[in-house]
Amino acid sequence: MCGAQGIEFRAPLKTSPALQSVVAQLRQSVPTVVEDRYLAPSIESAAALIGEGSLTTNVDLPKFVRGRSE
């Protein structure tokens, strides 16, 4: 969440296409923190996305990121 927020603060600079995709998928479930709020629901949503592996399912990551030895 903090990493995604930091990337968004750096706009109009962009990160890699793979990371842009991950941030976009995260933002479908976890809104940007605009003002002080209770973060537990967002943390739980982000943790679920990570646990399910759904953040990287449709992302073209380098082979070493997914533990491939090719």
C-alpha positions as CSV (number, residue, x, y, z in Angstrom):
1,M,0.0,0.0,0.0
2,C,2.7,2.4,0.9
3,G,4.7,1.6,-2.2
4,A,1.7,2.1,-4.4
5,Q,1.0,5.4,-2.7
6,G,4.7,6.5,-3.2
7,I,4.5,5.6,-6.9
8,E,1.4,7.7,-7.2
9,F,3.0,10.7,-5.5
10,R,5.7,10.6,-8.1
11,A,3.3,11.2,-11.0
12,P,3.7,12.1,-13.8
13,L,6.8,9.9,-13.5
14,K,6.1,6.3,-14.2
15,T,7.4,3.0,-13.0
16,S,7.8,-0.2,-15.0
17,P,4.7,-1.5,-16.9
18,A,4.7,-4.6,-14.6
19,L,4.5,-2.5,-11.5
20,Q,2.0,-0.2,-13.0
21,S,-0.2,-3.2,-13.6
22,V,0.2,-4.4,-10.0
23,V,-0.7,-0.9,-8.6
24,A,-3.8,-0.8,-10.9
25,Q,-5.0,-4.2,-9.6
26,L,-4.3,-3.1,-6.0
27,R,-6.4,0.0,-6.5
28,Q,-9.4,-2.0,-7.6
29,S,-9.7,-3.2,-4.0
30,V,-7.6,-0.8,-2.0
31,P,-8.3,3.0,-2.4
32,T,-5.6,5.6,-2.3
33,V,-5.2,7.1,1.2
34,V,-6.4,10.7,0.7
35,E,-7.0,11.5,4.4
36,D,-6.4,10.0,7.8
37,R,-8.6,6.9,8.1
38,Y,-8.8,3.5,9.7
39,L,-6.5,1.3,7.5
40,A,-7.3,-2.2,8.8
41,P,-9.8,-3.0,6.1
42,S,-7.4,-1.9,3.4
43,I,-4.5,-3.8,4.9
44,E,-6.7,-6.9,5.0
45,S,-7.7,-6.5,1.4
46,A,-4.1,-6.0,0.3
47,A,-3.0,-9.0,2.3
48,A,-5.7,-11.2,0.7
49,L,-4.6,-10.1,-2.8
50,I,-1.0,-11.0,-1.9
51,G,-2.0,-14.3,-0.3
52,E,-4.1,-15.3,-3.3
53,G,-1.3,-14.4,-5.7
54,S,-3.8,-12.4,-7.7
55,L,-1.7,-9.2,-7.9
56,T,0.8,-10.9,-10.2
57,T,-1.4,-13.4,-12.0
58,N,-1.8,-11.3,-15.2
59,V,1.5,-9.4,-14.9
60,D,4.5,-10.1,-17.2
61,L,7.2,-10.4,-14.5
62,P,10.9,-11.3,-15.1
63,K,11.4,-15.1,-14.6
64,F,13.5,-14.7,-11.5
65,V,10.7,-12.9,-9.7
66,R,8.4,-15.9,-9.8
67,G,11.1,-18.3,-8.7
68,R,11.8,-19.8,-12.1
69,S,15.2,-21.1,-12.7
70,E,15.0,-20.8,-16.6
